[in-house]
Amino acid sequence: MKAQEFDRKFDAGEDISQLLDLSKAKRPRRKQQRIQLDLPTWMIEQLQREANRLGVTPQAIVETYLAERLATN
């Protein structure tokens, strides 16, 4: 399939997922690295309460907060 046809299908909102080979797909800048972070108990407890309220993990909240803060710089 030529790129123009592919673009036309995509722009028309057609399902193009079957046209893609996702076996070698990469997400740039998504490689993860583990860090250790020591926080006061009160902060961890508040983080856990907020995670429970939102129905997500504490890690998801920390990642979101950090991403938002870093994006403003």
SULJOPE-V720694 format. One record per residue. N is the residue number from 1. RES is the residue in three letters. OMEGA is omega in whole degrees, 0 to 359 (none if undefined). NEAR is the number of other ideal C-beta (glycine too) atoms within 12 Angstrom. Layout:
{{N & RES & OMEGA & NEAR} {N & RES & OMEGA & NEAR}}
This chain:
{{1 & MET & 179 & 14} {2 & LYS & 183 & 9} {3 & ALA & 181 & 11} {4 & GLN & 179 & 10} {5 & GLU & 178 & 14} {6 & PHE & 179 & 16} {7 & ASP & 180 & 14} {8 & ARG & 179 & 15} {9 & LYS & 180 & 19} {10 & PHE & 181 & 17} {11 & ASP & 179 & 11} {12 & ALA & 179 & 11} {13 & GLY & 179 & 8} {14 & GLU & 178 & 15} {15 & ASP & 181 & 10} {16 & ILE & 185 & 19} {17 & SER & 180 & 11} {18 & GLN & 181 & 11} {19 & LEU & 184 & 17} {20 & LEU & 172 & 14} {21 & ASP & 185 & 9} {22 & LEU & 184 & 11} {23 & SER & 181 & 6} {24 & LYS & 181 & 7} {25 & ALA & 179 & 10} {26 & LYS & 176 & 9} {27 & ARG & 183 & 9} {28 & PRO & 178 & 6} {29 & ARG & 180 & 9} {30 & ARG & 177 & 10} {31 & LYS & 183 & 8} {32 & GLN & 176 & 9} {33 & GLN & 183 & 7} {34 & ARG & 173 & 7} {35 & ILE & 175 & 10} {36 & GLN & 183 & 6} {37 & LEU & 178 & 14} {38 & ASP & 180 & 8} {39 & LEU & 176 & 14} {40 & PRO & 183 & 10} {41 & THR & 181 & 10} {42 & TRP & 181 & 10} {43 & MET & 178 & 17} {44 & ILE & 179 & 18} {45 & GLU & 179 & 14} {46 & GLN & 178 & 17} {47 & LEU & 179 & 26} {48 & GLN & 178 & 20} {49 & ARG & 180 & 14} {50 & GLU & 178 & 20} {51 & ALA & 178 & 21} {52 & ASN & 180 & 15} {53 & ARG & 182 & 12} {54 & LEU & 181 & 15} {55 & GLY & 178 & 10} {56 & VAL & 178 & 17} {57 & THR & 175 & 15} {58 & PRO & 179 & 24} {59 & GLN & 179 & 18} {60 & ALA & 179 & 17} {61 & ILE & 180 & 24} {62 & VAL & 179 & 23} {63 & GLU & 180 & 20} {64 & THR & 180 & 19} {65 & TYR & 180 & 20} {66 & LEU & 180 & 16} {67 & ALA & 179 & 15} {68 & GLU & 181 & 12} {69 & ARG & 182 & 11} {70 & LEU & 180 & 11} {71 & ALA & 181 & 9} {72 & THR & 180 & 8} {73 & ASN & none & 7}}
